[in-house]
Amino acid sequence: MAGIDFIQNLAVILVVAALVGWVCQRVGLSVVVGFLVAGIVVGPHTPPFSLVTDENSIEMAAQVGLVFLMFSVGLKLSIRKLRRLGLSLMLGVFVSAGLIYFMTRLAGVVIGFDATQSLFLAGMLMISSSSIISKVLQEVGSTHERAGQLAMGVSVLEDVVAVVMLTVLSSVVQLGGHGGAHIGQTIGLFGAFVVLTGIAGLLVVPWLLRKMSVAVDDELQTLGMAGLLFGLAILANHAGYSLALGAFLLGTIVAETPHRHQIDRTFAGMRDVFSAVFFVAIGMQIDLRVLGAEWALILGVAAFTLVARTIAVSTGLTLIGTPAKDAFRVGLTALPIGEFSFVIAQLGITAAVVPPKFYPLAVGVSLLTTLTSPVLTRRSQAISEWVFAHQPRWLEAWLAYYSGWLDRVHARQKRNLLWQLSKKRLIQIGVEAFFITGLLVFSEQMFAAVQDWLGRDWLFPNGPVVIFWLVLGVLILIPLVAIWRNLSAMALLYAQVSTQGNPRAARLAPLMETGLKTVAAVGVFVWLASFLPTGGSVKWLLLGTLLVMTGAMFLLKRKIVYWHSELEVELQGLLTGGDERLSATAAPWLRPHEDWKLSVGECVLPDLADCQGKSIAALGLRSKLGCTVVGIERQGYMISLPAPDAVLYPRDKLLLMGTTTQLAAGKHFLTGVSGLPPAPSEFDDVRMESLPVPAGSPAAGYTLRELSPAQTHHVQIAGVNRQGFRILNPGPDETVRTGDELLTLGTPAQLRAFKVWLAEAAVSVGD
């Protein structure tokens, strides 16, 4: 009966979530708020409306929902997108996150929170909700303004901050709330795990998806992808991280493949269902009495969030060179907190390191910031102009000086040949170092899994131990040789540059190069020694592996360099080889022309839209409403500047250009649904039938080209049986004769009509 009770609870949750979510959508709130309210309504803390009291079964479904939710977040965040956003924006976001962290820790002391509670509060307020911000920008029509695009970039990068914070806070939980001294080590190990998983995933997952797309149908592809999703989530859990991290990483990996749109569509339904269950489960744990008792704290933290996030985001973007007015507008937009804040609150409460009031605190602050965000976003331009019109002169002078200094620094960097030559090598060294660190740190866990699978004495006594460490040594040797080659090249480069112009440069340069290589070798040795496992007989195996690696390096040096080059080319192809078609969320041609008061907006055609199947010219958008369709995103493919005869289909995402009033009218027209039932689809009823050509038939004596059955009768002639001689796929010049049997393809109604037409003259002659 437990299974029946679970299904009953799930049915109640989904029905109430749909109803309350629909109400919130109608009044302009995020559906996440509706799901939370639904959880509060049916949860165990609101008698007599408590319809669900078994929270354990719902918690299991919520964990599944968290996996799907984080996978969908990862799908929207690809490495290619991070590269397009740029290193400077990443730096600005991490600066703003740091400012919010320190301000919140200080506010926590004022409120009376201890160190752990302040840390979790900071984690909740550091991360905005990309889904809520995206919805707000679409509602106010600011999606394609510079400030709106920067706000979306900030929210996307704050998802990365959220994953890092979840990792740090999980470490704090495991250490019983006393993990401050280990945060640096935690972040380092986290980076190693991410790089190791990312490189392995980028090499395996795209290849696997290509094979599945060719060898199996959609159903098996979905099953295989779901297996990968839960498998990587469990792998992350076994490595000491959360299920959410594994799901998020797989999403970012799949986002680099051509299959991302197909997978996003495939998992959309499951994601929506289980994500709703996840948020409802959070709402079920909220006690309205606690919410009412903590109203002053919620109001205070919400007000602090509005001020702190505006200041921090504005400061971070200004420091990277964004004009101060634009930065302030972004600060006013990137305010709402959401899903990640709930996850962080849930983590702390489940581990009993923060009080239960953190749930209603997170929900209340999210609700207030979500309600405030549309107003501030809509008025951000006016607020920004008023603020900077009244700013102190010393601040205006300082901003102008800083902007000029930053321009000079950028110009100097571009002229700095040494930095330009070293930048790429430093990135490669960092990635490869994290990859090797990940292999070493998690080697014992990987070996335990291999030994459990193969047994202790597979092939020969202690066979798995010997084979595992030899294979691991070869895997480490390939990037290690690449690191040393990069370090040697940089040592030579720095030695040449530092001794240039010196009278004794010919003697000093080799000495300088040797000294730099020695320092680098010592650093590499210390780094490897600090992560190598030394327990039991492993140290002797490591010694043997080191000897094998040394021999391999001398004998197979060229091969190792070749293998690494092939691996690097493969990864570069995955990260840069994708098409860079315009996305419907980017309109870069409008950025320099904001003074023209043109806006760009998006709308998605409903499945039952009245305009489906009609061309742009037939709709007459420009002549009737003044707006223009400048892009169509269809099944992940972007049609830029579509022709007037382009036909619109359900689920197309249209990019419209016009004034704000014209866009509103265009969206209302395009998304209109009259309520009339669509034409019935008889695709499943299509069949073939052999129809005779009787004497006196109007078809006799005419060619198929002249009869044109596809246009006049909507049927296809697939074959002709002429006195036992069969003609398959007859050409257009084939003449129909009396007594022929036509193999005809069509729906039952079409076949009946065509059969009647074939016999029309014959019947009249018989009469």
N, C-alpha and C positions, 0 to 999 in steps of 0.2 A: 504493500500500500504506500510505501515511502515514495515510489516512483510516481504514483497517481497524485500524491500530495504535491510533489515538485511540479508536475505539469499544471496542476490547478493554480499553484502560486505564480508560476510563470505566466499563465494566461491572464490572471488578475493584474500582474505588473505591466504586461504589454498593453492591455486594453486601457488601463488608467493612464499609462505613460502617453499613449497615442492621443487620448482625449485632452489631457492637460497640456501636452506639447502643442496640440492644434490651437488651443486657446491662447497660449503664449505667442505662437506664431502670428495669430490674428491681431494681437495687440502690439506686435513689434518687438517681442523679447526673444532671446535665444531659446531654442528648444531644450538646451541643457538645463535651463532654469525650470522648464516644464517637467523634465525628468526628475529633478531634485524634489520639486513640489509633489510629484506623484509618489515618490518614495516616502515623503513625510506623511502624505495622506493615508497610504495603505500600510505604513509601518507599524511596529508594535508599540510605539510611544504615543499614538493618537487614538485611544479608545473613545467612542465605540466604533470608529471607522477602521480599526485594525483588521485588515483582511489577510495579511501575511504575517505570521509570527515565527516561522522557521527560517531564521536568517542564515543558517549554515548551508542549506542547499542553494540558496540564492547567492551566497558568497562564492560558491564554486562556479556558478555561471558568471559571476562578476569577474572572476579571474580570467575566464575565457574572453569575456568582453574587453578586459584590459589588454590582452594579447592582440585582439583584432584592432582596437583603438590605436595602440602604439604602432602597429604595422601600417595602418593608414596614414598616421602622422609621418612615418619614415618614407612612405611612398611619395609624399609631397616635398621631401627634402633630399635631393640628390647632391652628390659631390660636384656635379657639373653646375648645379644651381648655386652652390656655395662659391664656386670659382667666379661665376658671373656677378654675384653680390660683391665680391672683392674683399681683399684682406683688410682694407681700411674699415669697412663697415663691420667686419667681425671684431676688429679691435675696439671700435666704438661701442658695440653691444656688450662686450666683456667689461669695458670700463664702466658702463652704466650699471651692469649687474653688480660689479664690485661696489659702486657707490650706494646702491640700494641695500646691499648686504651690510655695509658698515652703518648706514643710517638706521636700518631696522634693528641691528644689534643694540645700538644706542637707545632707540625707542623702547626696545624690550626691557632694558634696565630701568627706564623711567616707569614703565607699566608695572614692573615687579616680577617679570619672568626670569627664570634662571638661564644659564648659558645654553643648555640644550633646547629649551623652549624658544629662546630668541633665535637660535640657529634654524629651527624648523619654521618659525614665523618669517625669517628672511627668505628661506627657500620658497615659501608660498607667495611672497610678494615680488620676487625677482623675475617671475615668468608670467608673461601675458598670454592670453588665449588667442591663438591665430585664427581659430574658427569664428570666434565672436568678433574680432577686429575685421576679418574679411566680410562678415555679414553687415557690420556697421558701415564700412566703406561702400559697399554696394548700395545700401539703402540711401546714403547721402550723396551718392554719385561722385565719390572722390577716389575711386579705385585707380584711375589712370593719371591723377595728378602726381606731381613729384613727391609731395608730402605723403600721399596715400601709398605710393609704391615704396617709399622709405619705411613707412610704418609696417607694411607687410614684410619687408626684408628684415626689420627688427624682430617681428614676432616669429618669423621662421628661424632666425638665428637663436632666439631665446629658447626654442625647442631643444637646441644643442645644450644650452646652459641648463635646461631642465634635466636632461639625461645625466649630465655631470653631477648636478645637485642630488639627484636620486641615488647615484652611486656613493657620493660622500655621506649622505644621510643614512644609507643602508649600512655603511661602515660604522657610523656613529652608533646605530642601533645594535649592531653585533658586539660592539665594545661597551655596551651598557650605558651609552650616553657620555663616554669619556674618550672620544676619538679625536680630539683637537690636535694632538701631537702627531697623529698618523694621517692627517689629511693629505699632505704632500705625497707620502708613499701611496696612499689610496688612489690619488689622481694619476700618478705614474703607472701603477699597475693597471688602472682602468684604460689608460692610453695604449698600453701594450696589448691588452685584450682586444680593444677595438681595432687596432691596426692588424693584429694577427687574424682576427675573424674577418675583417674587411678584405684583406688581400686574398685569403683563402676563398671567401665568398665570391669575390669578383672573378676569380679564376674558374670556380666550379659552377656557380648558380647560372650565369649566362649560357654556359655550355649545356648544362642540364635542361634549361628551358628551351634551347634550340632543338635538342634531341626530342624532347617531349612534344614540341609543336609539330614535328614531322612524323613521329612514330605513333602517337596516341591521339585520341579524340579529346574534346574539351572536358568531358567528365573526368577522365583519368588525369588530365593536366591539373584540374582543380584539386583532386585528391592528393596528387603529388605535391602541389604547392602548400596545401594545408599541412601535410606531413613535415615539409621543410620548416614551416612556420613554427609549429609546436616543438619540433626537434631542436631548433636553434634557441627557442625560449627556454627549454629544459637545460640545454647546454650552458646557457648563461647562468641559470640558477645553480647548476653544479659547480660552476666556476666561482660562486660566491656573490653573484649579482642577481638582479631581479629578473623575473620573466619579461618585464617590459623592455629591458635593454636588448635581449635577444630578438624580440619581435621588431623593435625599432631598427636594429641593424639590418635585419633581412629586408625591411621596407626600403632603406636607403640603397641597399645593393640592387634590389629589383628595379628601383627607380632609374638605374643606369642602363637598363636593358630595353630593347624595343618592345618587350612584352608588358611594360608597366601599365599601359592603358587597358589592355585586355584583362590583366589580373585585378586591376582596380575595379573594373566592372563586375568581374566574377565574384569578388568578395564583398561587394557593396551591400548586398542584402544581409549577409551574416554579420558584417561589421555594424550595420545599423541596429540590428536586433540586439546583439550582445553588448554593444556600447550603451544602448538604452538601459539594459539590465544593470550594467556597471554603475551608471549614474543613479538609477533608482535605488540600488543597494546602498549607495552612499546616503541618499536621502532617508532611507529607512533607519539609519543609525543616528538621525538627528532628533533630539527631543525638543519640542516646541517650548517647553518650560525653560530649558536651558537657553534657548534662543531669546526668549523674552527676558530672562534674568540678565543676559549679557548684552542687552541692546546698546548700552553706553560704550562698552568695549568695541562692539562692531562698528558703531558710528565713528568712534575715534580712529580705529585702524583704517576704515574706509577713507576718511578725510586725509589721514597720513599717507595712504597709498596714492591718492590723487596728486598730492603735493610732491611726495618723494619720487614717484615714477616720472612725473613731468620734469622735475629738476634733473634727475639722473640721466634720463634718455636725452634730454636737450643738451646736457653737458657732454655726454659721451659723443654725440654726433658733432657738436661744435668743435671738439678737440681733434676730430679727424678731418676738419675742413669744410663741413656742411655749413652753408649760410645760416646765421643764428636764427633768423625768422623761420626758415624751413625746419630747422632742428626743433624749435619751440612748438611748431605745429605738429610735428611727429610726436613730441612728448605729450601733447594734449590728446593724441589719437591712440597711442599704444598704452592704454590704461587698464582695460578689463582683464581680470585674472579669471582662470577657468579650470580646465580639466587637470592640468598638472598640479595645480594647487590642491585639488581634492585628493589626488594620489599621494602627495606629500603628507597631507593631514592624515590620511588613512594609514600611511606607513608609521607615523609617530604614535597614533592612538593604538594601533594593533600591537606595537612593541611596548606600550605603556610608558613611553618616555615623555609624552605630552598629555595634558588632561583632555577628557572627552569634549570640552567646550571648543576645541580647535575645529571640529567639524562644523558646528553652526557658525563659527567665526569665518571659516573659509567660504561657506555658502553665502552668508550675509554680505561679506565684502565683495564677492563676485557679483551678487545681485545689484548692489548699489553702484559699483563701477560700470556694470553693463547698462544700467539705466541712465547713468550720467554721460557715458561715452558718446552717444549720438548727438547730444546737445553740444558738447564741447567740440566734437569733430566738425559739425556743421558751422560753428561759429569760430573755428580755429584761426581763420584768416583775420577776422576782425579783432579777436583777442590778441593775436600776435602783433598786429599793427599798433594796437593801443599800448601794449606793454613796452614795445621798443620805441614808441613815441615818447614815453615817460621814463626811459631808462637813464641812469646817471651818466654824465658826460665821461667820467673816468672809465666806466664800463664800455661805453661805445668806443673810446680811444683804445682801450686794451684789446677789444675784439678786432678792431681794424689792424692793430699792430701784430696780433697773433696770426691773423689771416695772412698778412704779408710775409711774416716769418715762415709760416708753413709752406707757402708757395716757393720761397727761396730754398727751403729744405728739400722739397720735391724736385726742384730743378737741379739741385746739387746731387741728389741721389741718381738722377738720370745721367748726369755727367760722370758719376763715379764708376769707372770701368771695373775696379776691383770688386765692388759690391754686386754689379751686374753679373760678373763672371762667377761669383761665389754663391749667389742666392739659390740657384737651382741645385747646386751640389749640397748645400746645407739642408735643403728640404729632403733630398734623397737620403742623406745620412740619417736624418731624424726618423724618417719612415722606416728605413731598414733597421735602425737600432731598436725601435719599438717592436718591430716584427721579431727580431731575435730575442728580445726580452720576453715577449709573450710566449715564444716557444720554450724558453728556459723556465719561466715562472710556472707555467701550466704543464710542464713535461711529466711530472710525477702523476698528475691526474690523468693525463692522456695514456701514460704507460699502464696505470691501474686498469683503465678501460680496456686496453689491448690485451692485457694478461687475463682479465676476466673472460674475454671473448675467446682467446686462443688456448688458454691453459698455461701452466707453469713450464712444461717441458715440450712445447710444440716443436716438431722437426728434430730437435736434439735437446739434451739437458740444458735448461736455462736459455732455450732458443729465443723466446720472445724478448728477453732482456737484451741479449747481444744484438739481435736484428734491429730492435727499436732504437737503441742508442747509436748504432751505426747509421741508420737512415736519418735520425735526427741530426747527427753530425754533418752529414752531406747537405741537409736542408739549411743548416746554419752556415756552412762554409760558403755557399753561393752568395748570400747577401754580405757576409763578412768580408769576402774578397772585394766586393764592390765598395764597401765602406772604406777599406784600406786604399783602394785605388783613388777614391775621391779625396781622402785625407792627404795622400801623397801628391796629388795634383795641386791641392790648395797649398801645401807646404812649399812646393816649387814656385807657385804663383806669388805667395806672400814673401818668399825669400828674394825673388827677383825685384818685386816692387819696393821692398824695404831697403834694399841696397842700391837701388838705381841712383846713379849720379855720384856714388862714392868712388874715390880713386882706387880702392882695393875691392871693388865689387866682385871681381873674378874669384877672389879667395874667400870673401865673406859669404857670398851667396850659397855655396855648397855647405859651409858650416851652419849657416842659418837653416837651410833645408834639413840637414841632418838633425839639428836640435829640435826643430818642430816635429819631425817624424818620431823622434824619441819620446817627446812629450805625448804625442798622439798614441804611440804604442803603449806607453804606461797607462794612459787613460783608458784605452780599450781593454787592457788586461784587468785593471781594477773593476771596470764595469762588468766584464764577463764573470770575474771571480765572485762578485757580490751576488750573482743570481744562479751560479752553478750549484746543483744539489750535491751534497757531500756525504749523505747518509749511507751506511752499510757498504755493500760491495759496489755501489754506484761509482765511487771515486776511482776504483781500479778500471771499471768499464770506461769511465770518462778519459782516463789516461790512455787506454788502448785506442779509444775513438780519436783522441788528439793526435796520436801517432799516425793513425790511418788518414786523418784529415791533412796532416803535414805532408805525407807522401802523395796524397791526391792533389794537393795544391801545386806540387812541383811537376807531377806527371800529367795532370789534366787542367793546367792553368788556362790554356786556350779554350778548352771545352767549357770550363766554369764561366769564363768571361762571356762566351757565346750564349750559354744557357741564361745567364743573368740578362744579357741584352735582349734575348727573345722574350723573357718574362717582363722586362720593362716595356718593351714595345707593345706586348699584349695588354698590359694594364693601361698604358697611355691611349691605346686604341679604344679601350672600353670607356675611358673617362673623357676623351675628346672626339671620338669617332662618331658620336651620335649626331643626328641632324640638328641644326640650330634654327629650325623653322620658327617663325613668329608664334608666340603663344597668345591666346586670347586675353592673357592677363598682363600683356606688355604692349604699350603703345609709345615707343621711344620717340617717334616722329613728332609727337605733340609737346614734348618737354620745352623746346625753345619758343613755343607759340602760345603760352598761357594768356598773353594779353588779348588774344582774339576771342576769349570767352567761350571757346569751343570745349565741349566735354566728350568723353568717351565712356560708354556704359556697356554692360553685358546683360544678356537675358538668355535663358534656356527655353527652347520651345517645348511645351508639355506634350505628352504622348497623344492627346486628343486636340491639339491646337487646330483652330479653324484654318490657319494659313499653311498647314502642312501640304506638301505636294504641289505648291504653287511657286512660280518663279518670282524673283525679286521685282522684275519689271511688271508682272501682273499685279503684284500687291500695291505698287505705286506709292511706296513709302516717301520718296523724295517729293513727289508732287502733292501728296495729300498731307503729309505730316512734317516734311522738311528735314527729316533725319536720313542718314545713309548707312547701309551695311558695308563696313570696310573690312570685315573678316568673318570667317566661319570656321569654328573648330568642330570637326566631325570625327568621332571615334579616335581622338588623339592626333588627327591630321589637320593642320592649319591651312585654310584656303585664304590667301591674302588678296584683298581687293577683288572679290568675286565678280564675274560678269553679270549683266542684267538678266541673262537667261538661266542663271544658276537656280536650281530648285531647292527649296528648304524641306528638311525632313525632321521628324520628331527627335528630340534630345540634341539637336544642333545647338551649339553655343554661339550666339551672334555677337559681334562687336559692332556697336552702333556709334555714329558720330553726329553731333548736333548740339544745339543749346540744351540747357537743363530741361526746359519745357518740352522741347521736341523729343528728347530722349524719353521722358516720362510718357508722352503720348505714344511713341513708338513701342515701348515695352508693353503698355496696356493693350495695344492693338495686336502685337505679335503673340502674346501669351493668352489671348482671348480664347475661351472654350464655350461654344454655344450650347453644349449639353446634348446635341444630337448624336445618336449612336453612329459609330463609324461603319463604313461599308464592310459587310462580312467578308472575311478572308476564307477562301476555299482552297488554299494551297495544298492542304492535306488530302483533298478530294480529287486532285488532278490524277487522271488515269488515261490509259490508251484503249481504244476500241476500234475494231475493224468494221468499216461502214461500206456497204455495196453502192455502186453507181448504177442505178437502174436505167433501162431504156428511156429515152426522152428527158434524162436529167439535165438541168441547166448547166452542169459542170462539164458534160461530155463535149469533147472537141476543143476545149480551151486549155492553155498551158497554166501551170501553177502561178506563173508571174501574172498572167491576166486575171486569174481568179483571186489572187492575193488573200488566201483564207485567214492569214494572221491578222490582217487589218479589217476585213469585212465580217468575219465570223469569230475571230479571237481563238482560233484553233491552229494547230501545227500538223502538217502532213509529214509523218515520220517514215512512211514506206508505202509502196504500191505493190499489190499482189495481182499480177496479170497472167491468168491462166497457169498458175503454178510457178511462174517466174517472178521472184521477189526483187524489188528495187528499193534498197535502203537509202534513206536521206536523199530523196530525188531532188534533182536540180530545178531551178526556176523555169527552165524551158521544157520540162517533161509535160507531155500532153495527157490529159485525163480521157480515158475511153470508156464506152459502155461495157459493163461487166467487170470493170476493175474493182478491187477491194482496197480502200484507202485506210491505212493504219493511222488513226487520228489521235492527237494528244489534246486534252482539254478537261474542263470541269464537267460534271454530269449535265448541267444546264446548257453549257456551250455545245456539248456533243449532241444533245437532243435537238437543239435548234439547227445545227448543221445537218443532222440526219433528215430532219423535216425538209430543209431547203433542197437537199439532194433529190428528194423524191417528189418535189412539188409538181413538176411537169408530167412525171410519170403518172401521178394520181389523176391529174386533170385529163390525160389521154384515156385512162381506164374508164373514167366516168363517161 
